[in-house]
Structures are given as structure tokens and as C-alpha cells.
């Protein structure tokens, strides 16, 4: 990670510092020292800082840490610090116990800067929940050590009040973390350290996986991180480690790297196929996780991997990519594709990772189709349902069946919400289809169908006299 903020970004930040220091808003605030004056300063200049931050986060994410440290400059009057404090809290990867994998130094540095800010009295009103979550995710020892760095009694008491007792229990901590992170779901703030040694690879992996995954999901510009990812992938010390396998899979599936880098990564991939007897199983486990994480393992992703395969190696990976190409090219509803899936699927155990990836590929198509299907085109749902029995028989998998049921139920509820005339043709057609098809497929029993289409009485509004 770059330790120094690049000159273009520092120059832009220096311009903002000059604007703030020469502004009428700051002059008024310093004269009155009232909260209203500080709020006026915030309203004018925090959006400008946010604009710079968004530009860096979107296009040069490895500069985020350096930018955040530069934002601690006292001449910025503490503006935007509550926001980056939240970013620092959420950027840290958490384990199954909803605790940080390792202490978050950036959270500590930003919090200490806030505590030492001359504008702490106004900033503190916007950071209580953030500190509560950050402390809840951290160890008690870490929090205690941080508090010892605060000499101001009033500020230390404020921080101590943010140590929430119930967050010592997993469920409240998990719920609070989920709700808090939801407030930042549309923000771009992830960055990562790229390891240079095997111990660091294992240490940084959770954060690095989150970072790359977020950029994949948001389809961001990744030009500035292609080189460090490629350097990681080709590091011989890392090859064979699960963490390397995972990041290699992400690189090959999702990143539009230069041809030379992609082919060199492909050679590493093929070497692992030949040399590591457990690699195939690991790879399909990783691929299944990528599907479940909804990173859009699309036809383009599959073809990107297929293009680097050494076809002389006859293994499940080669067979899988031959199969998914049939699915992508002919369509998952085509009889040839269904037959190819049946033949391939039958050659492997139903619970195998490779078969799970086949199911997830088919499910991905169904999910995309039904989620994007307009209610006015409901006849297409009637048609697509004709292939369900074939897939249910081939896969013989309750999770797949339940997931397909959930997709269909979600769509039917959209239809019921739109077509409210119970005597209308559309409503009757939908009701007849659901009664016949959903019963045959085992989605619903008659009692559930009656309940689904039952009229809901509107609650009477009681008017008090």
C-alpha cells in the first residue's frame, strides 16, 4: 500500500484546506464558537471533501488509507472525520464471532485525532454509534489500551460510555453490526494491504477478499490494482495456499487483466491442476462460494477461465467448463443443454462441489430471468416452469428446489399486487396456474394456495369524536 498520498490528490486537498481557512464560514465560526457556525462550515465543505474521497475510492482505492490520514490535518477543522471513522470501523474484516480478525489501527488513529480536535464538542455528537460498534468488534484489551491514551477526563468518560455491555454477547453484537453496516451499503470505502510474505497472506486475506469482492460487485475501475493482484498471484511462495487459490480464482473470473498477465496466471492455474491432487476440489468450493456471494459468475467469467485452460489436462475442471459453455451457448432451457447437464451430473456425487456449481449456474439464470421479468409478461413464467420437473429430477436437491420456489413465490406476489381484479382474466389465469403447477411441483398445498389468494380485509379507520 502507498504510504504517501499522490501529489494530484494532495494538491486537491491543499486547495480545499486553503478554501476552508480563508472562508467566511470559518471566520464566523471562530468568532462565535457556536455549533451553528460549525454546522454552516460543514454544509459548505464536507460535500467537497466527500467528492474527492469518492474519486479516490472509485479509481485509486490503494490510496484510501493515505487520504484518510491526510484528512486528519487540523486545518480541515475535523470535517468529514465522522464519515471516515465509520469507514474504518466497517473496513475491518470480522470472523464468525463478529470480532475483528486483527486490531484496526486506522480506526484508532482517526478516533484519537477526533479526540484531540479543537472541534471535538461538535464532532462527538455524530460518532457515538460508530464508536459503540468499533468497540464492540474489538477486544476489551484493545479498547482499554486506547482509553489509556486519552488524558482528558471528560473525553475519556465519553468514550467509556460507548462501551455497550450487551455487545459482549454475540447476538446483540451481530444485530447491531448488521444494522449499522446497512447505513453504508452504497458507499465505496474498502481498501486492502497486499501481502509480501505467506504469514501476511493469511493475515490480510479476509480484508483482501472483502475488498476485491466489493469492487467486483460494484463493477468499479480496477486498473490501479491489477498489478498488485497479479504480483500476488504469481508469487511462488503463495502458490498452493488456500488463500492464494481463492484470490487466483477471483483474478481469473472477474478481472480484465492484460493478455500476458492473464495467460501467465493461467499457467499457474494449470500447474496447480496437475501438481495438487486437492486443487480441483478446492477450486469448485471457491467457485461455489463466489456464486453464493452473488459476484455474478456469468458466462463472461466462465469463458474467461475457459480461455486459459490447458485442454490436455483431462479433469473435472475441463469437463465443467465444457458443460457450462453448452449451457451458455444453447441456453439452459434447450433440450441439448439439459441432456448434457444430466450426463455430467450423473458422473459425480450429487453433493460434490462440482455438481453444486452446475446447480448454481442454472439457478443463476433462473434468478436473473424471474427477477427481471415484468408482471405483464407473466405468461413467460408459465412457460419457464415447464423445465422445472426435469431439473428437479436431475439435481434431486432440496436446496435448489426451495430456492426456485422462493423465486417463483416472490414473482407471484408481485402479480397479485398488480392484478387486483379477482374477476379479471389475468387474475384468474394466474390463480389457475398457481393452483395446478405449484401443487404438482410441491411448492404449495391447497390450503396455502387458498391463503395466498384470500382477500385481505382493510382495517377500518376509527375516527374519534
WONOR-V711076 format. One record per residue. N is the residue number from 0. RES is the residue in one small letter. PSI is psi in degrees with one decimal (none if undefined). NEAR is the number of other C-alpha atoms within 8 Angstrom. Layout:
# WONOR-V711076
n=<N N>
res=<RES RES>
psi=<PSI PSI>
near=<NEAR NEAR>
This chain:
# WONOR-V711076
n=<0 1 2 3 4 5 6 7 8 9 10 11 12 13 14 15 16 17 18 19 20 21 22 23 24 25 26 27 28 29 30 31 32 33 34 35 36 37 38 39 40 41 42 43 44 45 46 47 48 49 50 51 52 53 54 55 56 57 58 59 60 61 62 63 64 65 66 67 68 69 70 71 72 73 74 75 76 77 78 79 80 81 82 83 84 85 86 87 88 89 90 91 92 93 94 95 96 97 98 99 100 101 102 103 104 105 106 107 108 109 110 111 112 113 114 115 116 117 118 119 120 121 122 123 124 125 126 127 128 129 130 131 132 133 134 135 136 137 138 139 140 141 142 143 144 145 146 147 148 149 150 151 152 153 154 155 156 157 158 159 160 161 162 163 164 165 166 167 168 169 170 171 172 173 174 175 176 177 178 179 180 181 182 183 184 185 186 187 188 189 190 191 192 193 194 195 196 197 198 199 200 201 202 203 204 205 206 207 208 209 210 211 212 213 214 215 216 217 218 219 220 221 222 223 224 225 226 227 228 229 230 231 232 233 234 235 236 237 238 239 240 241 242 243 244 245 246 247 248 249 250 251 252 253 254 255 256 257 258 259 260 261 262 263 264 265 266 267 268 269 270 271 272 273 274 275 276 277 278 279 280 281 282 283 284 285 286 287 288 289 290 291 292 293 294 295 296 297 298 299 300 301 302 303 304 305 306 307 308 309 310 311 312 313 314 315 316 317 318 319 320 321 322 323 324 325 326 327 328 329 330 331 332 333 334 335 336 337 338 339 340 341 342 343 344 345 346 347 348 349 350 351 352 353 354 355 356 357 358 359 360 361 362 363 364 365 366 367 368 369 370 371 372 373 374 375 376 377 378 379 380 381 382 383 384 385 386 387 388 389 390 391 392 393 394 395 396 397 398 399 400 401 402 403 404 405 406 407 408 409 410 411 412 413 414 415 416 417 418 419 420 421 422 423 424 425 426 427 428 429 430 431 432 433 434 435 436 437 438 439 440 441 442 443 444 445 446 447 448 449 450 451 452 453 454 455 456 457 458 459 460 461 462 463 464>
res=<x x x x x x x x x x x x x x x x x x x x x x x x x x x x x x x x x x x x x x x x x x x x x x x x x x x x x x x x x x x x x x x x x x x x x x x x x x x x x x x x x x x x x x x x x x x x x x x x x x x x x x x x x x x x x x x x x x x x x x x x x x x x x x x x x x x x x x x x x x x x x x x x x x x x x x x x x x x x x x x x x x x x x x x x x x x x x x x x x x x x x x x x x x x x x x x x x x x x x x x x x x x x x x x x x x x x x x x x x x x x x x x x x x x x x x x x x x x x x x x x x x x x x x x x x x x x x x x x x x x x x x x x x x x x x x x x x x x x x x x x x x x x x x x x x x x x x x x x x x x x x x x x x x x x x x x x x x x x x x x x x x x x x x x x x x x x x x x x x x x x x x x x x x x x x x x x x x x x x x x x x x x x x x x x x x x x x x x x x x x x x x x x x x x x x x x x x x x x x x x x x x x x x x x x x x x x x x x x x x x x x x x x x x x x x x x x x x x x x x x x x x x x x x x x x x x x x x x x x x x x x x x x x>
psi=<140.8 129.4 -27.0 138.2 133.2 150.4 -41.1 -40.6 -38.7 -39.2 -42.9 -39.2 -38.9 -37.6 -41.0 -40.8 -43.6 -44.9 -43.6 -47.3 -25.7 5.3 152.4 -34.7 -43.4 -40.5 -43.3 -43.2 -44.9 -29.2 -41.5 -32.4 32.0 153.8 -36.0 -37.5 -39.0 -37.8 -38.7 -40.1 -43.2 -47.4 -31.9 -42.5 -23.3 -38.4 -32.2 -38.8 -41.5 -37.2 -43.9 -43.3 -45.0 -38.5 -46.3 -45.5 -37.9 -39.6 -21.1 62.0 -22.1 -4.3 -2.4 -47.7 -44.4 -39.9 -44.2 -40.3 -36.2 -29.9 -8.5 -3.4 126.5 -24.3 -12.7 0.1 27.2 7.4 139.7 -2.0 -38.2 -35.4 -48.7 -21.6 -43.3 -41.1 -44.0 -39.1 -44.3 -18.1 -28.0 127.5 140.9 153.3 -172.8 -20.8 6.0 50.5 152.4 140.7 -37.7 157.5 145.8 96.7 -35.8 -39.9 -45.8 -47.7 -42.8 -41.4 -42.4 -37.5 -40.2 -44.1 -28.5 0.3 142.4 -13.9 20.4 -38.3 -34.6 -34.5 -36.1 -23.5 -10.8 7.9 0.9 -51.7 -39.1 -45.1 -40.5 -44.6 -45.5 -42.2 -39.5 -31.8 -15.4 164.8 154.1 -36.4 -42.8 -44.5 -44.0 -42.7 -38.1 -43.4 -31.7 -17.9 -10.7 116.7 -24.7 117.8 -41.6 -42.4 -40.9 -39.8 -38.9 -45.9 -41.4 -32.9 -16.4 0.2 99.6 119.6 -42.3 -17.3 -2.6 -18.7 142.0 -50.4 -49.8 -36.6 -43.7 -43.9 -43.5 -40.6 -42.2 -47.1 -39.7 -46.3 -27.7 -26.5 -17.1 16.0 -24.5 6.3 150.0 112.3 0.3 141.2 -178.2 157.0 136.1 123.2 152.3 -2.9 160.8 -42.9 -39.4 -34.5 -46.3 -34.1 -45.0 -11.8 -49.2 -43.8 -39.7 -40.9 -44.1 -43.3 -51.8 -40.0 -41.6 -38.8 -31.8 -47.7 -38.7 -2.2 54.2 168.5 115.2 18.7 -39.9 -11.9 0.3 -42.9 -49.7 -32.9 -45.6 -40.8 -39.0 -45.9 -37.9 1.6 115.2 -26.4 -29.0 -23.0 129.2 -22.0 144.7 -41.8 -37.8 -42.7 -41.6 -48.5 -32.4 -42.6 -41.3 -43.3 -47.4 -33.7 -34.1 -16.7 131.8 76.5 160.4 151.6 -44.0 -44.2 -41.5 -42.7 -36.3 -39.9 -36.0 -37.5 -39.1 -42.9 -47.9 -34.7 -40.9 -36.7 -39.9 -40.7 -26.7 108.3 -18.3 -2.0 -43.1 -45.9 -41.9 -43.9 -45.4 -29.7 -41.7 -44.0 -40.0 -41.5 -37.5 -38.9 -48.8 -29.8 -0.3 47.1 9.2 67.4 90.6 -178.1 -38.2 -40.3 -48.1 -40.8 -31.0 -41.8 -43.6 -31.3 -18.0 0.5 138.8 106.4 -7.7 -20.2 113.2 98.4 -176.4 -31.0 -45.1 -45.5 -39.3 -46.6 -26.7 -42.5 -49.6 -25.1 -36.8 -44.2 -45.9 -39.1 -39.4 -23.1 141.2 -10.6 -8.5 137.3 -36.2 -39.4 -43.1 -39.5 -41.2 -40.8 -43.8 -43.2 -45.3 -46.4 -37.6 -16.2 -4.5 157.8 141.6 -32.2 5.9 155.6 -38.8 -39.6 -33.9 -40.0 -34.9 -47.5 -41.6 -31.2 -46.7 -44.3 -37.5 -40.3 -44.0 -42.5 -46.4 -41.1 -51.9 -34.6 -27.2 -1.3 124.5 145.2 -30.4 -13.8 32.4 -20.5 -27.8 -28.9 -39.2 -40.9 -45.0 -28.5 -16.9 -21.5 -10.8 -46.9 -37.1 -45.5 -35.6 -37.2 -42.9 -48.3 -35.2 52.7 119.6 -35.0 -43.4 -46.0 -42.4 -39.7 -40.5 -40.3 -45.6 -40.6 -44.6 -39.3 -40.4 -41.9 -42.2 -38.5 -32.5 -38.1 -44.3 -34.8 -32.4 -47.8 93.9 -11.4 103.8 -18.8 -5.6 155.7 -43.2 -49.8 -45.0 -39.4 -43.7 -44.2 -43.8 -41.6 -48.0 -43.8 -43.3 -51.9 -45.7 -29.6 -47.1 -37.4 -11.6 16.5 -43.1 154.5 167.9 -42.1 -38.6 -34.1 -43.0 -43.7 -37.9 -39.9 6.4 140.1 137.5 120.9 134.2 136.0 134.2 137.3 119.1 120.7 117.4 133.6 none>
near=<7 7 5 5 11 7 6 6 11 9 8 9 10 8 8 10 10 8 8 12 9 8 8 6 11 13 9 9 13 7 6 7 8 7 7 7 13 13 8 9 12 9 8 8 10 11 8 9 11 9 8 11 10 9 9 12 13 10 11 12 13 11 13 14 9 11 11 9 9 8 9 11 9 7 7 11 9 13 9 10 11 10 7 10 13 9 10 11 12 8 10 10 10 11 8 5 6 10 11 12 8 4 7 10 6 8 11 9 8 13 9 9 9 11 9 7 10 6 8 11 7 9 11 8 7 8 10 9 8 10 10 11 13 10 12 13 11 11 9 7 6 9 10 8 8 9 10 7 6 11 6 6 7 6 9 11 8 8 10 8 7 11 9 9 5 7 9 8 7 9 6 9 15 9 8 9 9 8 8 9 9 7 6 7 6 4 5 7 9 12 11 10 8 11 9 7 8 9 6 9 13 8 7 12 9 9 11 12 9 10 11 8 9 9 10 10 9 6 6 8 7 10 6 9 10 10 7 8 10 11 8 12 12 10 8 5 6 12 10 8 7 7 9 12 12 10 10 11 11 9 10 13 11 8 9 4 7 6 6 6 9 11 9 9 13 12 9 9 9 10 8 10 11 8 6 8 7 6 9 10 9 10 11 11 10 10 10 12 8 10 12 7 6 8 10 6 11 6 8 7 11 13 10 10 11 9 6 10 9 6 6 4 8 7 6 8 7 12 10 10 11 8 11 11 11 11 10 9 6 9 9 10 8 8 6 7 13 12 8 10 10 9 8 10 13 8 6 9 8 11 6 8 10 12 12 11 12 12 10 10 9 9 10 8 9 9 10 8 8 11 8 6 8 6 9 4 8 10 6 7 9 9 7 9 7 7 8 9 8 8 10 11 7 8 10 8 8 6 6 11 9 8 8 11 9 8 11 9 8 8 11 8 8 9 11 10 7 7 10 7 6 7 6 8 6 7 13 10 8 9 9 8 10 10 10 8 8 12 12 7 9 7 8 9 9 8 6 8 11 8 7 6 8 6 4 4 4 4 4 4 4 4 4 3 2>
